[in-house]
Amino acid sequence: MIQVINRALDILEVLSQDLSREYGLREIADGLKLNHGTCANIIKTMINRGYIEKRQGYSLGAKAYYLTNNFSNKEELLKVAKEPIKKLKATINESSILAILKNNARIVLYKEVSSHELQANTRDEKNAYMTATGRILLAFLDSSEQRSFVSTYGLPGKMWPEIKTEKDLYIELSKIKTNGIALHRADSDIIGVGAPVYKKDKVVASIGVYLPETRFKNKIQKMILSELKKATEQTSKALSKTN
């Protein structure tokens, strides 16, 4: 067996025991009976790779979560989100979806399609930069997760033309997070609107609405935003009551 790999995995297992706290170097090293210098060097490498994060102490980094696709339980999420999304679609008669982030893609878990002759649909899997729901999910990652995402998948380029630099991206994501809403205008004259779904204090999914831009006007626009907010609040409230 390769000893340094075993030690690295041991450290990850220690950090995964309680995701709500941070661990000190002494605590990790002494618990694993490792030389403090050796432990520090392994941790430094894993920080550089994004698997460990350093604040006051050490905790799991974003890469550790990406490896396992550590999302909220999908069945639990679907159970509480279906009825609010059905009600949303019935009220506004526009295509409505439930989405999560998986690697660099926005994945649709559930959708309700409008009955309009002119419809707006979205692919079940699409780059997160190219969707309103994806941008919401990126906006609510913490700063280290956002940096790790950019390090792994790069900047959006033509998928988000207004973003020229990494700083531009973080500024725009911060605006989205502050507003609690994301808008995306596709080249096909389709408007996407996304809002966050929380489980307690963590955003785990997004509910989105898609429609032709010609219908996203005046009172209809206000109604869509209002009903979308109701759907996310209802889903978040129900989800936060689950284990």
N, C-alpha and C positions, 0 to 999 in steps of 0.2 A: 504494500500500500504506500501511496505517496503521502508522507507525513504532513507537508504544508497544506495539501488539499483537505485532509482530515481536520486540521486545525481551523482552516477557514470555514468549513462547514459547521464545526463545533461553535464557532463564534456566532454564525448566523442563527443557529438553534438557540443560543442563549438570548439573543436579541429578540427572537420571535416569541419568547415565553410570555412577555407582557408588552403588547404594542403601544400601550398608553404611557409608557415611561421611558426614560433614557438610562443607559448604563455607563458607569465609569470604567476607565481602563483597569484600575486595580481590581474592581469587582469581577470583570470579565476574566482577566488573567489569573487571579487567585482561584476563581471558581473552576477554571479549566486546568489549573496547575501548570500554567505557561510562564516562561520568563517574560517580564514586562516589556523588554525591548523587542523580543520576538513578536509578542502579541501586537505591539504598537505598529510594527512594520507590516504585518498582515492586514491590520485594520486600515492603515494608510493606503495600501494598494486597493483595498475594496472600496474605500471612499472615492478614490480616483476613477474606479470603474462604475460607481453609482449604486453599489449594493449596500453600502453603509452610509449613514448621514451623521455629520458632527454638528451639534449645537452646543448646549452645555455639557452634554454627554453624548453617547452613541445610540443610534437606533437604526432600524432597517431603512435603506434608501429605496428610491423609486424603482430601480432595476429589479430589486427583489420581488416587488409586487407585479411588475410587468411579466416576469418569468412565469408566475402562477396565474396570471389573469385574475387577480384578486378583487373581484367585483362583489357587490351585494348579491346574495342568493337570488338567482334568476326566477325561480318558481315563486319565492316570497314576493319579489318585486312585481311579477305579473299578476299575482293574486290580488294585490291592492290597487294596481294601476289600471286594470282593464275597465272597470266601471267608470272611473273619472274620464278616461279617454273616450269611451263610448258616449258619455254625456256631452263631452266637449264637441265631438264630431256632430252629434245630433243637434246641438244648439247652434253651431256656426256653419254646419254643412261644408266643412273643408277637411281635407285629408289630415289625419292626426296620428302621431307616432310616439312610441316609447323607445328610447335609445340609450345605449351604454357605450363606453370607450373601451376598445380592445386593441392593444398595441397602438398603431397610428390610425385606426379606423373607427368610425362611428358605425355601430351595429344596431339595426332595428330589431327589437324583440317583439314588438306588437304594432299593428297598424289598423286604422279604420279609414276607409276610403270614402270620399265625398260622392254624392249622387249627381253632381253637375256634369253636363255633357262635356264641358271643357274642364278637365281635371289636371291636377299637378301631383305627380307621384315622385318618389325618390327611391333610389336603389337601396336594398337592405344593408349593403356594406359599401361605405364610401369614405374617402380620406377625411379625417376630422376637420382639417382646415377648410374643406369645401362645403361645410354644412353649418347651419345655425346651431343645431343640437351639439355637434362636435365642438364648436367654438365655445359654447357654454361649458362643456365638460372640461376643456382645456383651461378655461378661465378660472375654474374652481379647484384645479390642482394647486398644491402649495408651491412655493417658489423653487424648491429643490426638484420637485417632480417636473415642473415646467422646463427647468434647465436640462434635466435628464432626457426629457422628450425631444427637445431641440438637438441635443447632442447625438441622440440615436437616430432621429428621423429628418433632421434638418429644418430649414425655414420653408415657408409655404411657396415662395416663388410666384409663379403665375396663378396658383390656386387662391392667392390673396394678394392681388397686385399692390395694394396700398402699403403692404409690409415690405420694407426695403432692408431693414436690419433687425438683429435680435432685440435691440432696445425698442424698436417700433412695435414688435410683437408683444412684448411684455406690457407696454403702455396700453395697447389696444385691448389686451386680455384684462388688464386692470379696470378699464372703462366698462367692459362687459360685466365683470364681476360686480362693480359698483351699481350698475343699472339693473342687474338681475335679469337681463334679457339680451338675446343676440338676434340680429337680423342679417340675412344673407340674400343678396340678389344674384341669381344665377344668370349666365349668358342667355339662357332660354326664356328670360322674362318671367322667371318663377321666384317668388318670395318665400323664404323659409324663416320661421320665427322659433326660437328655442328658449326654454326656461328651466331652471334646475329643480331636481327632486332630491330632497334630503332624507338621510336616515340619521336622526338626531342632528348632530352638527356637521355631518359630512355629506357632500354631494355625491350621489352614487349613480344618478341617471338624469336624463333630460326628457321632457315632453316637448314635442315640436308640432308646428302646423305648417303645411305647404299649400300654396295656392297661386294661381296666375296673378301677376302684378296688377293687372287691370281691375281685380276685385279688392285689392288691399288699399282701400281708400276711405277717408272720412269716418263716418259712424261705424262702418264695418270693421275698420282697422281698430278702433277703440274697443269694440265688442270682442274681437278676436283676442286682443291683449288681456282684456279683463277676464274672459272665460279661460284662457290659458293659465293665468295666475291662479284662478280657482281650482283648476285641475291639478296643478303642481302642489298647491297647498293641501288639498284633500289627500293626495297620494302621500305626500311627506308626512302628514299627521298620522295616517294609517300605518305607514312603514316604520315610523319611529316607535310605534307601540309593539312591534314584533321583537323577537329576541335577536 
